[in-house]
Amino acid sequence: MKILYLCFNLSVGGGVQKHNKAFVEDLIVIGHRVKVIELERSSFVGKLIFIFKVLLLVILFGPELIITGHINFSPICFLVKKIFGIKYFVTVHGIDVWDIKERSKILALQSADKIISVSNYTKMRMDQEIEGLKGKFAIIPNTVDTEKFKIMERSQGFIKKFNLENKKIILTVCR
């Protein structure tokens, strides 16, 4: 499948960018043809260039699907769907979609073919806050860089301090 992927600059090291980079790499690994358009500058001119690139690739590449790596790109996808009939998915990460007031983003979410949430909490919250989203969600949790984070030998000091001998330990991390 030919997929157009819209996202912020992937060379920046934030969590959303890492998620998008991993998502794009996985789409390619499973055999999709993916073209990525990155918003490199958030100035007015930078946004105009981004929109121009989207329209140009829609015409030249002819994607069957557009995936947005962030809610901010969803209104562009809404317009592309109205004009060209191309399906789109919107990826939502958390606070970026809680308590949305912008009508263009709400309409874009309601018109999306799929909403990819990184957590069930965000899905449930959006279901409560915005009408017309039921049945649109898929949950794809954030990934872990297995080159950076590895299973290591247990710290005996930690085990003794918290009385964890012969017990399984599960670490969960959130913000």
Buried (B, 14 or more C-beta within 10 A) or exposed (E): EEBBBBBBEBEEEEEBBBBBBBBBEEBEEEEBEBBBBBBBEEEEEEBEBBBEBBBEBBEEBEBEBBBBBBBBBBBBBBBBBEEEEBBBBBBBBBEBBEEBEEEEBBBBBBBBBBBBBBBEEBBEBBBEEBEEBEEBBEEBEEBEEEEEEEEEEEEEEEBEEEEEEEEEEEEEEEE
